[in-house]
C-alpha cells in the first residue's frame, strides 16, 4: 500500500512540475535587411546579463551559419530570445518579423 501511495505521489509531482514549466527562451523569426549583420541583430536580442558574443554564437548555431558574413538580405533567421524580452524584440524588429 505504501508503494501505491508513493507512486501516486510521484506521478502527481511530475504533472505539477510539467504544468508550471515556463520556457526560458523563445524564438523570433526575422527577415534580414540589406547591410544588416548578425552582430546588429544580436545587439537587439541580448539582455544585460549576457555577453553579445554568446548571443551571436547562439544565432549562428540555431541557423547553422558559419560566420557573420554568411547572412544575405531576405534570408530568414531564427533569433533565440529570453522569454521576458521577446515582446521588446518583436517591437524593435516589427518590420522584419516573419510569421
N, C-alpha and C positions, 0 to 999 in steps of 0.2 A: 504494500500500500504506500509506503514511503517513496518507493521508486516512481510510482504513478504520479504522486504529488510533485516530486522533483522534476519529472519530465514535463508535466503540465506547467509548472512554474518557468522552466527553461523556454518552452515554446512561447509563453506569454511575454517573457522578457525580450525574446528575439523579435516578436512582432512589434513591441513598443519601440525598440531601437530602430527598426525599419521605418516606422511612421514618423519618427522625429528627425530622421536624417535629412539634412539640408546640404546640397552640393556646395562646395566652397568655390567652385569655378563654373562659369558659363562660357558660351562661345558666341561671338558676334561675327557674322559674315559680312564682309565689305568688298566693294569693287575698287581696285587700285586705280588712282588717278595719275595722269602723266606727271612725271617728275617726283612722284611720291616714293619714299623709302620705307623699309621695314623699321628703321630707327624712328621715323616720324610717327608711324602707327603705334609702335611700342611706347612712345612718349605719351600718347593719349591713354593707353591701357594701363600703364604702370601705376602702382599705388606707392604711398610714401614709405612703406616698409620693404620694398623690393628694388633691387638694382635693375635698371633698364636693360642691361646686358642679359640678365636672366630672362626677361620678357622677350627680348629679341630671339634668344635661343628657343624659347617655347613656341614662338610663332614659326620659326624655321622648322622645328621638329614637327609641329602639328600639320604643316602644309608640305612636308617632305621637300624642303628647299635646302640648297647648299650655301647660300650666302645672300647678302643684301642686294646684289646686282641681279639676282635670279627673278625678281618680280617684274611684271610687264603691265602697262596700262590696260585696264579691262579685266585683268586677272582677278578671280575671287579668292580671298584669303579668309580663313577662319582664325579669329583672334581670341586667345584664351583671356578671359576677364574675370577678376574677382567678383563673386556673386553680388556683393554690395555696390559695385561700381558699374555694372552692366547698363543701367539706365543712363548714367552720365556719358558713357562711351557712345551709346546709341544717339544721344542728343548731339554730341560733338561731330559724329560721323554720319549724321542723318542723311545727307545727300548721297552717301556711298553705300548705304545698307542694302543687302541682298536678302530677299525673303526666304 
